[in-house]
Structure formats: C-alpha cells, structure tokens
Amino acid sequence: MNMLNTNALTTYFQLGTQAGQMRLDGQRMILFYASAFSEYRRGLIDLCGSKATRSLITRVAYAEGVKGAAFLRKLHKADESDIYNYRLSALIHELAGYALLDFKQMKIDIQRGIFEVDIALKDSVEAEAHLAAYGPSSESVCWLLMGYLSGYSSAFMGRMVVFRESQCSASGHETCWMSGRLADQWNEAERQHAMATGPLISQLSFGQAGEPSAAGTNEIVGVSSAFHSVLYLVDKVASTRSTVLLHGETGVGKEVIGRLVHRRSNRSEKPFVAVNCAAIPASLIESELFGVERGAYSGATHSRPGRFERAEGGTLFLDEIGTLDFASQGKLLRVLQEGELERIGDQRTRKVNVRVIAATNADLRTEVREGRFREDLFFRLTTFPIRVPPLRERRADVPLLVDFFFKRFCKMHDKQPSGFTQDAVTILMAHPYPGNVRQLEHMIERAVILSEQGHPIDSFHLYAFEDERQEKLGAGETVPEALTSPTKLAEPLVANQYTGASGDIKDSLSEVLRGAREQGLSLQALEQTALMVAVNDAKGNISQAARSLGLTRRQLAYKLQQASLTDKS
C-alpha cells in the first residue's frame, strides 16, 4: 500500500481566499477553540440532558460524515484498494483536530460486503471536553467521532455501518476504542449498545399488516435534519384532531408520513383509509368518497358506504387532493366543517367522525389563484401543513435507505448479491433522484432482481431499462466540456495515437489500449480517453457512442457526467 499523501487533501483547504472565510472543497469552514467546544457541549447537556445531546451530536455528525465521503471520493484512486481509499478519512479527522486515528484492523471489501474496522483514538477532543466539564464518565462520550465514522463509512460502503465505542479515555482507559461493522453484523445486544450510545437512525414500524403505502414500505428511515424536522411536526400534530396537509414532490413518501400521523394518534386502532383522488374518474369521485344509495342512478343496485364512512373513527388519507373537481371540493369542505355528509341519492344526513390528512404535489396557492381550487377549502386544509422534503435535501439518509431496501428485496426475492461495486455506490450517493425515495426503492429492487448470487451489484444493474425513461444528458446530445479535450494524463496518448484518426471504433480503441500500456496510464484516465474517442467517432451522438461501447445510453451519460466532475476537481 502506498503511503497516504496529506498534500492530496490539504490542497483542498483554502485559507484567506476571502476576508473572514476558510473553505474546504468550496464549503465554508470555521475554526473552533477546543475550550469553546467544551463549553458548547456542556451547555447542551445541561439544557437538554445527556441523552438528547448525544442523539443530536451523533445525528449531526453522521450527516457530516456522509457529506465528507462525497468530498473524499474525489481523492479515491481507482488502482488502489478499498482499504487505501478508506484510510483517507483519517486525514480529515487529524487535520481538523478531532483525534489521532490509529487503525488496528481493516477488512474492507465493498464488492463482497465486508467491513470490519477497529480504531484506537488518541487525544479525543470530546473525551478531553467531557473530563474538563464533568470528570470521569461511566459511559462512552465520543459521540461526534462515532457519528462521523458511521456516516462516512455508510456512504463509503453504500450500506449502513454502525460504529460503537467499547472503551473511552473519559472512562479511565488509555485510548478510546471504536469498532465499525455492517449494521446486521452486530448481535442484538451489541446493536442495542451502539444505538443507546448514539441513536443513528429513526426506524419506525407503522401501518396495518398488508396495507400498501406510497413508498412501498411500512417503515421510514432517516437521520438527516430535514427528516427529523418532519418527525418533530408529526409528533406535535398527531395527538390532535387537526386536519393535516402534506405537500411535496412525487415519491417523497407522503402516504408513509400520513400513516405515521395516524399511528401516533389516538385513532391508531381505527381504520386508515387511503384514496388516490387522481385515480378515480370525476364522475365517480363523489360516490367513492360519500357513498351512494340504491336507485340513485342506473346501475346503483344496492346502497354502499363511501370512504368517509369506512374510515369512521379513524383517518382518511386523500392523496392528490388538488385533482378534485369544484363540486366535490364543496362537499368535502362541508364534511370538514360540519362533520356530516349525504350519500348520493339520499336525503338523510349522516354524522362522521373522521380525521382527514390530505396530500398534494401541486402548489395549491397557484391552483387557488387560477380558479381551480376553492380558497375556503385551501384555508381549511392548511391548518397544519407539513412539507415532506425531496431526497436531494436529505442526502444523509441515502445509505440508510439503500441498506434498508437492499435487505428488504434480498429477502423478498430470495437473492444474495455480495454487495455493491464502487461504481454502484458512487451512483447511489450522487444520483439526483428526481423520483425521490420511490425511485431509489425501484432502483434497488431492479438491481437485486438482476444480480447474480454471490456477486456484487454494478452500475448496469441500477440503470437497466432506464434508456426509455431517463431525460437526455443536458440539452439534446450535449457532451460534457471535460470530454471535448483529453485529460491531462491522457494528452500524450491522444496526441500520438488518436488525433485525426477515423474508421471503426474498435480500431481506434485498440490504438488507445496499446498506447496506454506503453505509457502506464491509470484506469481512470484510460476510461475517460476511451469515452472521448467513442463520442468523437460518433460525432457527438451519445446513443451511437453508447452502442459502440456496449453500454446503454444512460450508462454512458452517467460516465460522461462523472468524468466531467472528476476533471473539474
């Protein structure tokens, strides 16, 4: 293993580039006196208690670890081992002054799903702070380091990794000792200990058996601040009678959150009835919601209760509420205000005791202004609005979600892939997820189904069948600027072997390969050069270039994007 070069990391630090600013990889950073950190930490403990402070610090540090992994991935070397690339994490800790990390055991193989890391931490700033404030502790106190290592490692592996601190210098040990394993490798007692010393996730089971949900699961998983903001609002409103409006993009899990509100309310033992208003024709929506009496219209051969009556005492979840027509909106408003309804064809008023949770991905304010949604119903629904954030705003949750869906679908489809390739992990952590959690769920399920027993999931498993659905790369057939000219490493190769070449793509690539062997180019530089050759020979046609390389168009588009990012960094 080559020695790690701290210069590779320190070059990303920018000191004094702007007055009052210090940056790491373009992100603003601050220096913090250890004594000030100690005071800040003590203040939190005194104000919120040890348990809440531990949870907060660990969770924030976990999210920071995920973000740190995205940066450190830029320093990865394709021709080095997973262990070498993982060790880069130590540098940022040491440069930041958290502690000195001494790796005692490192067994890391992303493709085989192996992660066993034991670290001795010397001069932990957290242990020092705790000793100064409270004296010796009976439990581990390095919550920040534990959270960061868990977050970084989870993002590195593409699977949930949990670190636990088995000994701490604040408890009288010479050094702090942390061990990291894949979450499912801890036995129950060890897992409980790790979670007790710093709750890394909120994983809450809810929903009735057999009930489908919008996200395809009866559990929610998250650690990000955006995720916990939603949980905070859920906790505040769940026990009340208030109508709730959930708004957010398609696929964020609005029904899942709706089920959670129901589960945490005093209506949890009563029915939860979900209705997708957009899936019911306008001519039928009133009968579906409010019921129908026998003889009300042709074909109404018997009386039938609507969804409101079926949800009696419980919760009615109205998804895509913005699609309701004006007449139905008026009747819904009456139910919300008066707690009563009339079935179609009936003259009898029926009392109902139902809590309504509505959901939409539309901007209802705009719908009101343009006359498509009743203003009085809008104000009635927005008593307690909750915005469910898109996945791009909760990046820290991605490795947890990947791990959750991976286990779920492996069990469901009786498949046993070994893990993920580094390319697959990079895709999963960097993907924009316009379809949010639902898109991630489908990607993982498809990849598990396509995978081979005992072999890792690769990028082509994730992007299979995506050509027809994915948007084009940029505008039309735009090629990233970074690939319109050779990379620095590949300049001699391209100048000598490719410039002016034409003809069959395989001949061109053969020339590239021969030149690469002679010049000892890295695999990364070689791949970027091969991509450039293919795109140039195809005169910028991404689809044609993809076919010549034996890739799907989406696979090539992703590789072009990654090459562009690498070149810019």
N, C-alpha and C positions, 0 to 999 in steps of 0.2 A: 504494500500500500504506500502510495506517495505521501509525503508529509503535507499536511494541510498548510496552505499559504494564507496567512491572515491578510496579506495585501489584496487578495481577491475579494475580501469583504470590506476592508477599510476604504477601498476606492469608492464605495457607495456612500460613505459618510461625507457630507458637505457641511463644513463649518464656516460660518460667517459669510455665506453667499448672499444673504440679505440681513440687514440690521435686525438683531433680535431673533434670528431663526437658525436652527440647526436641522438638517434633513438627513434621512436615511432612505435611499432609493426614492427620493422625491417626496416622502412622507415627513411631515414636521415632527420633530422630536424635542424633548426637553431633558435637561439635567436636573436631578433631584438629590438634595443632600440626604444621606442615609439617616441623619438625625431627624430631618423633616418627615421622611417616610415613616420613621418610628412613631413620631407624634401623630401623624395622619392615621396610621394603623391603630394606635391606641385609642384615638378619638372615635373611630368606627366601632371598635369593640365595646367601649364604654357606652356609646349611644345605642347601638343595635344589638349588642350581645355577641359572644364568640361564634355561635353557630351561624347567625345571619352574615356576619363579616366574613367568615370562612367561605360560605357559599358565594357571596358577592365577589370576593377576590379571586377565587378559583374559577368562577364562571367567566369573569372579565379576562383573566389570564389565558384561559382556554381559547377564547375568541382571538386574542392577540397571537397565540401560538399558531392558529390556522392562518392568520394573515402573514405571520412570519415565514411560514412554509412556502407561501406563494412567492415571496421575495427570494428566499434561499434556493428555490427551484431554479432560479436564473443562474446560480453558481454550479448546478449539477454538471457533472461530466459524464457523458454517455458511455465512455470507455472505462469508467471506474465502477467499483462495486457499490451496492446499496449501502454498505457499512460506511464506505468513504463519504458518500454524499450525505448520509445522515449525520456524520460527525460535524458537519458544518454548523449544526445547531449549537454546538458548544461554543463556537467562536462568538456568536452574538450575545450569548449569556455572559461570557467572560469580558467582552468589551463593554457591555452595559453595566458590569459590576455586580450582577446578582450573586454569583458564586463561581468557584472554580470547579469544573466538572471533570471528574476522573472516571472514565468508563472502565468498569471492571469486567463486564460481559456484554458482548454484542453479537447476537444472532439475528440477522435481518435478511429476509428474502421476500420481496414484495410479491413475486410471481407465485411462490409456494405458500404464501400466507404465514410466514414465520416472523415473529417479533418477540425477542427476549433480550431485554436491556436492563442492566444493573449499573447504577451510577453512585459513586461516592461524592458528595458535595462538601467542599471545604469553604469555610468563611461565608456561609449563607447570610445574606443581609437580613433575611426575615428572622432567622434564629437569633441573630445579634439584636435586632429590634425588640423581639419578644423578651429576651433576657433583660434588656435595659429597662423595659416598662413593667414587667411582671415577675421577673426572676424565673427560676426553673419551672418548666412545664411538665405536666403528666402525659401530654399527648404531642403529636407532631404539629409543627406550626409553619412549615414551608409551603403554604397554600399557593402562593403565586408561582413558585417554581414547579410545583406539582401540576397546576392547571396549564401552564405554558407547555410543559413537556407532553402532557396528554393531548393538547390541541395540535401542537406541531407534529407529533407522532401520528395522530389520527389522519391529518391531512397528508402526511408523507406516505402512509400505507394505504390510504383510501378505505380504511376500516377503523372502527372505534378502538382506540388504545387507551387504557387506563393505567396511570401511574399511582402507586401508593408509597407512602413514606413509612418504612418499617422502623427506622430509628432516626433520632433528631438530636443535634448538638444542643438544642434548647432543653432537652431532657437529660443531659449529662453525658451523651455519647461523644466520642472524639470527632466523628464526622456524621453528617446526615447521609442516609442511605435510601435511595429510591429505586424501585423496580417497576418496569413497564411491561405489560403483556396485552395481547388482544383481549378485549373485554370478556369474551366467552371462555378464556383460558383460566380465569380466576375461579377458584371454587366459591361456593356460596358465602362462606364465612369471610374469605379474603375480599370478595366483591363488596360485601356489606361494609367491611372496614374501610375500603378505598372510598366508597361513596359517603360514608359517615365523616371521613376526614376532609371531604370536599365534594359536595354534590355536583357532579359534572353535567348531569342532564336532568331534565324533567321528562319522564316517560310515564304517561298516564293512560291506563286502560279505561275505555268507556264505550257506551253503545250496547245494545242488546245483541245476544247471540244471533247470528245470521243476518243482521242488518247491514246492508252495504252502506258505504259512505262515499263522499265525493272523492276522497283521496284513496279509496280502495283499502283502507285500513281502519281499525278501531283503536288505534293508538296514535299519539302525537309525540314527536321527539324534537327537542331543541335545547339549545344552550345560549343562543345569541340574545343580546339586549332587546332586539326587536321582538323576538319570540316571547320573552318574559314580560314585555310591556303588554302584549295581548293577554297573557295569563293573568296579569295584575287586574286588568279591566274585567276579565271573565269572573274572577273571584269577587270583585266588587258588585257586579250586577246579578250574579247567578241566583242569589237567595231572594231577590226582589221579584215583583210582579211586572217589572218594566218590559216594554217591547224593545227588542234589540235589532239594530240594523248592522249587518256585516257587509262591508264593501271591500273589494279587492279584485285583482286580476283573476282570470280563469286559471284554475288549477292550484290556487294557493291553499285550498283546504277549508273553505268557508263552512261547508257542512260539518266537517270534523270539529271545528270550533263551536258550531251550533249544538252538536251533540254533547260537547263538553259543558256548555252552559246548562243544558238540560240535566246532565248527570250530576252537576254540583248544586242543583236547585232542590227545593222540597217537593218537586214534581217528578223526581227521578224514578219512582216506582210506577208512574203512569206512562201512557204511550208517548213515543216520539214519532211523529208522522211527517215524512218529508215529501214535498211536492215540487217538481220542476215545472214552473209555470210556462216556460218556453216550449216544453214538450207536449203541452195539451192544446189542441185547437181552440181558438177563441169561442167557437160555438158550444164547446163542451166545458169550458173552464168553470162556469157558474155551477153547473150540476155537480162537477167534481168537488168543488170547494164547499158548496152549501147544501147539496143533496137534491133529490127530486122526488115528487110524489107520483104515485101511479096515475096514469092517464094525463100527465102534464103535457105530453106531446106524443106523437106517433112513435111507437117503439118502447115507451115507458110502461112496461107491463107490470112493474111492481115498484113499491116505494124503496128508496135507497138513501141511507145517510151519506152526507158528504164528508170531506176530510176533517172539517172542524168538529163534527160530532164524533168521529172516530178517535180524535185526539183529546176527548173530554178528560179534563183534569190534568192533562199533560201539556205537551209542546207541539205546535205546528210550525214546521220549517218551510218557508216559502222561498225557494230559490228562483233567481232571475225574475224578481218581482217587477222590475221595470217593463216587462213584456205584457203585463195585464192591460186589457182594454179599459176605457173610461167607466163603462157600466160596472164591471167587476171591481174596479177601484172604489167606486162609490159604496157598493155593498160591503167590501172589506172594511172601509172606514167605519161603517155603522157597527160592524161586529166589534171592532177595536174600541169604539167609544161606548157602546151600549151593552156589549156582551150578549147580543141576541141576533138571531137570523131567521130567515124564512126559506124553506125549501122551494124549489121551483114547482109551481102549481099548487102550493099550499097556502092557506090563509092563516095558519096558526104560527105564532111567534114562539121560537124555542130559545131558551137560555143556554148559553155555553160558557164553560169555564176553561179557557184555553189561552196559553201564553203563545204569542207569535214572535218568532225570530225570522226576520227577512234577510235576504242576501241578494247582492247585485254586483255585477262588474261594470255597470254603466254609471255615468255621472248623473245622478238623479236631479241635481240642481239644473243642469243643462236641459234635461228632459222636461222639467217644470217650465223653464223659460221658453222652450219651444212648443209648449202646449200639449205635450204627450203624457204628462203625469200630473195628477192633481196636487196642487200646492198644499191643501189641507191634509191630505194623506201623507205627503212628504214630511210635514212637521210632526205628524203623529208617529211616524216610523222612526224619526231621528231623535227620539227621546234619549237614546243611549247608543250612539254609533261607535262601532269598533272597526278600525282599518286593519285588515289582515295583510301583512307586508309580503311582497314578492320574494322569491328565493334569493334573488340577487342582493337583497338587503339583509339577508341572514346567512351569509357565506359560512359562518362558523358552524352552521347546522348541517352542511353538506356531508362531511364524513360520517356523522351520526346517522343521517338518513340513508346514506349508501349502505352502511353496515346493517341497519335495520331491514331495508328492503332485500339486501343480499341474503341474509339469514332466512327471511320470510319466504322468498321464492325458491331458494335451495330446498327448503323443506317441502314447499308446495309441489314442486315439480320433480322431486327426488333426484336432484342433481348435486354434484360435489366438485365444482371447479376449485382449484387450489387457491385462487386469489385473483389479483389484477396485475397486469403488466404496468410498468412505469408510464407508458403512453396512455393507457386507460385511466390511470389515476390522474394524470395531468389533464386529460379531457374532462373528467368528472369534476375536478376542482376549478377548472377555468371556464366551463361552459356557461353561456349567459342564461340558459333556461327560460326562454320566453313562455313556455308552458308550465313553468314553476314546478311544484312538488309532484304534480301528476306526471309531468314529462320525465322527471328523474325516475319516478317509480316505473314507468313504462320502459325506459332505457335499461334499467337494471333487470327487469323481468325478461325482456327480449334477450339481453346478453346471457343471462343464466340459461335460458332455453337453448340458445345456440352454442353454448360452451360444451367442451368435452370433459368427461370425467377425469379429474386429477390434473387438468391443465388450466392455466390462467385465462381470465377474460382479457381480451385485447381490444384495441380501438375499433376494429372492424365488427366486433360483436355489438358494440354500443351503437354504431352508426349503420348497421344493416337495415335495408329498406328505407333509408332516410332520403334518398335522392328525390323522390316524388314530393316530399313534404317540406324539405328544408328550403329556406329562402336562398337566393343566389348570393354568391360572395361579392359583397359590395354592390355597386351599381352595374348591372349586367354581368359581363365577364371580366371584371376588373381584377388585375393581378396585384398583389402587394408590392409596394415600391421596392422593398428589400430584395425582391427576387428579380427585378429588372436588370440588376447588375450582380456580378459574382460576390460572394462573401470574401472577406479579406484573406481567409485561409485558403480559399479556392482560386484566387486570382491567377497564380501561375498555371494551375491546371487548365482553367478555362482559356487563358491566353494561348497556351501551347497546343491544347488538344481539341478545343471546341470552336473557337472563333471562326465564323464563316462556314462551318460545317452544315451539311444538309443531307437529305436522304432519310433512310429508315431510322426510326428512333432507337432501335436496338443496336444499330451500328454506332450511333453517337454515344450511347451509354456504355458500350464496350470500350470505346476510347477513353471515356471518363474513368472507368474502373481500372484500366491499365495505368493511366496517369496517377490515379490515387495510390495504387500500390507502390509506385516508384517514389512518390513524394511523401508517403506516410501520413496522409490526411486523416483527420478524425472522422468517425462515423457520422457525426452531426454535419460537418462540412460537406462530406460526400453526399449525404441525403439532400441537402439544400441545393447542391450543384445539380444533382440528378433531377430534382423538381424543376429547376430553372431550364435545364435542357429540354425536358418534356414540354413545358409550357411554351418555350420559344419555338420548338419544332411544330407545335400545334398552332402557331401564330396567335397565341393568347386565348385559344378556346379551351376553357377549363375542362369541359366534358370530354373532348377529344384527348386531351393530355391524360386525363384520368384513365380512359380506356387503354391507352398505350402503356400505362404503368400497371395495369391490372387492379386498379383501385376504383371505388365508387367515386362519383363526383364530390360527395360530401366529405369523404375521407381526404381527398386531395385538397379540398377547400380548407379543411381544418389544418392540414400540414402546412399549407401556404401561410395561413394566419399565424401559426406558431413560429414559423421561420421568420416572419416579419417581426414578431415580438422579440425573438432572440437577437436578431440583427440590431434592433434599436437599443437593446440593453447593453 
